[in-house]
Amino acid sequence: METMHQVNEINNLRIVFIETLSRQFIAITGCGIYAYLNPVTINELFNQYMAGNVPINAYARQCVRNVVA
């Protein structure tokens, strides 16, 4: 069972992930993340990021490329 500390840590990581992804979308497309993705998809991307071993900035850039390609 997850402790409150673990839940808070995951929530903080989720916030950092969304902010990083948002910055990448704005930098590459000029539009925010929600112009391209819905909250459910963003959560799925976060879960995939957590399951992998890729740095957050590299993962965010790849997500943007995959969406706008």
Backbone as CSV, one residue per row, in Angstrom:
resi,resn,N_x,N_y,N_z,CA_x,CA_y,CA_z,C_x,C_y,C_z
1,MET,0.842,-1.183,0.000,0.000,0.000,0.000,0.884,1.242,0.000
2,GLU,0.501,2.221,-0.794,1.282,3.441,-0.893,1.055,4.323,0.328
3,THR,2.133,4.917,0.784,2.006,5.860,1.884,1.628,7.226,1.335
4,MET,1.237,8.107,2.221,0.864,9.464,1.820,2.055,10.160,1.174
5,HIS,3.255,9.905,1.671,4.465,10.502,1.094,4.650,10.044,-0.355
6,GLN,4.453,8.758,-0.609,4.596,8.236,-1.972,3.553,8.834,-2.909
7,VAL,2.336,8.985,-2.426,1.267,9.582,-3.235,1.619,11.030,-3.558
8,ASN,2.084,11.771,-2.565,2.475,13.161,-2.790,3.629,13.257,-3.774
9,GLU,4.586,12.347,-3.679,5.730,12.346,-4.590,5.277,12.077,-6.023
10,ILE,4.393,11.138,-6.219,3.869,10.835,-7.552,3.087,12.030,-8.092
11,ASN,2.285,12.659,-7.246,1.534,13.835,-7.689,2.471,14.973,-8.079
12,ASN,3.542,15.165,-7.331,4.524,16.199,-7.680,5.202,15.875,-9.005
13,LEU,5.545,14.608,-9.226,6.143,14.201,-10.489,5.163,14.414,-11.651
14,ARG,3.894,14.153,-11.412,2.874,14.359,-12.444,2.798,15.843,-12.823
15,ILE,2.847,16.718,-11.836,2.810,18.163,-12.099,4.025,18.591,-12.912
16,VAL,5.204,18.125,-12.529,6.426,18.455,-13.269,6.337,17.922,-14.690
17,PHE,5.808,16.716,-14.856,5.654,16.126,-16.179,4.733,16.976,-17.052
18,ILE,3.589,17.363,-16.519,2.624,18.154,-17.294,3.215,19.513,-17.644
19,GLU,3.909,20.139,-16.710,4.538,21.435,-16.995,5.612,21.302,-18.070
20,THR,6.415,20.265,-17.989,7.466,20.033,-18.981,6.861,19.766,-20.345
21,LEU,5.853,18.926,-20.393,5.185,18.618,-21.653,4.530,19.873,-22.235
22,SER,3.916,20.667,-21.381,3.288,21.912,-21.836,4.315,22.862,-22.439
23,ARG,5.451,23.011,-21.773,6.511,23.891,-22.300,7.001,23.407,-23.656
24,GLN,7.141,22.104,-23.819,7.591,21.553,-25.096,6.568,21.811,-26.198
25,PHE,5.293,21.621,-25.889,4.260,21.889,-26.893,4.276,23.349,-27.305
26,ILE,4.376,24.250,-26.352,4.400,25.681,-26.677,5.643,26.021,-27.483
27,ALA,6.783,25.478,-27.103,8.035,25.779,-27.805,8.014,25.286,-29.246
28,ILE,7.444,24.127,-29.483,7.487,23.521,-30.812,6.299,23.933,-31.683
29,THR,5.115,24.044,-31.069,3.916,24.305,-31.879,3.356,25.711,-31.696
30,GLY,3.697,26.373,-30.619,3.123,27.675,-30.316,1.783,27.569,-29.610
31,CYS,1.312,26.353,-29.409,0.037,26.115,-28.729,0.272,25.253,-27.493
32,GLY,-0.624,25.398,-26.541,-0.521,24.604,-25.324,-0.890,23.154,-25.520
33,ILE,-0.612,22.389,-24.515,-0.812,20.947,-24.547,-2.264,20.552,-24.797
34,TYR,-3.208,21.321,-24.218,-4.609,20.935,-24.326,-5.215,21.242,-25.687
35,ALA,-4.469,21.894,-26.552,-4.918,22.064,-27.940,-4.762,20.748,-28.704
36,TYR,-3.921,19.856,-28.190,-3.627,18.602,-28.876,-4.067,17.357,-28.105
37,LEU,-4.034,17.422,-26.789,-4.285,16.224,-25.981,-5.346,16.492,-24.925
38,ASN,-6.101,15.448,-24.600,-7.065,15.569,-23.507,-6.428,15.056,-22.211
39,PRO,-7.010,15.359,-21.069,-6.419,14.952,-19.792,-6.192,13.445,-19.651
40,VAL,-7.061,12.633,-20.209,-6.890,11.177,-20.114,-5.624,10.745,-20.857
41,THR,-5.415,11.283,-22.047,-4.224,10.953,-22.829,-2.960,11.427,-22.112
42,ILE,-3.014,12.605,-21.527,-1.856,13.122,-20.786,-1.529,12.204,-19.620
43,ASN,-2.548,11.713,-18.925,-2.310,10.790,-17.820,-1.708,9.481,-18.318
44,GLU,-2.164,8.997,-19.467,-1.589,7.782,-20.052,-0.118,7.995,-20.407
45,LEU,0.200,9.166,-20.963,1.597,9.486,-21.278,2.440,9.529,-20.008
46,PHE,1.888,10.094,-18.938,2.602,10.130,-17.663,2.883,8.718,-17.164
47,ASN,1.891,7.853,-17.235,2.083,6.473,-16.786,3.141,5.765,-17.625
48,GLN,3.157,6.013,-18.932,4.187,5.429,-19.794,5.563,5.981,-19.427
49,TYR,5.630,7.278,-19.175,6.895,7.899,-18.764,7.405,7.253,-17.471
50,MET,6.527,7.063,-16.506,6.924,6.479,-15.218,7.401,5.036,-15.380
51,ALA,6.856,4.322,-16.353,7.233,2.924,-16.562,8.559,2.793,-17.305
52,GLY,8.988,3.877,-17.948,10.218,3.826,-18.735,11.420,4.360,-17.992
53,ASN,12.479,4.562,-18.757,13.730,5.027,-18.169,14.325,6.132,-19.040
54,VAL,13.473,7.033,-19.529,13.900,8.109,-20.413,13.823,9.418,-19.632
55,PRO,14.811,10.297,-19.767,14.739,11.594,-19.088,13.479,12.358,-19.504
56,ILE,12.932,13.124,-18.582,11.651,13.792,-18.796,11.665,14.713,-20.011
57,ASN,12.719,15.485,-20.220,12.761,16.397,-21.365,12.792,15.640,-22.684
58,ALA,13.547,14.567,-22.747,13.609,13.760,-23.965,12.257,13.109,-24.239
59,TYR,11.617,12.621,-23.195,10.304,11.993,-23.365,9.278,13.016,-23.843
60,ALA,9.308,14.207,-23.264,8.361,15.260,-23.651,8.559,15.661,-25.111
61,ARG,9.805,15.820,-25.537,10.067,16.164,-26.945,9.541,15.078,-27.880
62,GLN,9.765,13.828,-27.507,9.284,12.713,-28.320,7.763,12.700,-28.404
63,CYS,7.107,12.995,-27.301,5.635,13.055,-27.298,5.142,14.116,-28.271
64,VAL,5.748,15.279,-28.231,5.324,16.359,-29.117,5.532,15.932,-30.570
65,ARG,6.694,15.365,-30.874,6.969,14.918,-32.246,5.947,13.883,-32.696
66,ASN,5.598,12.967,-31.825,4.628,11.928,-32.176,3.236,12.494,-32.422
67,VAL,2.863,13.519,-31.686,1.528,14.092,-31.819,1.409,14.991,-33.029
68,VAL,2.411,15.825,-33.289,2.286,16.810,-34.363,2.829,16.299,-35.706
69,ALA,3.393,15.106,-35.707,3.951,14.561,-36.962,2.889,14.126,-37.922
